[in-house]
């Protein structure tokens, strides 16, 4: 467990910003697709 934890924290530290950036980009594209036709 002691050797696994640093690997897990490193893995999640690299995984979470990546998935956050992906979700942010997808959400922003969906947002513009929804808002632009309303203008």
Secondary structure, DSSP 8 states (H G I E B T S, - for coil): -HHHHHHHHHHHHHHHHHHHHHHHHHHHHHHHHHHHTT-
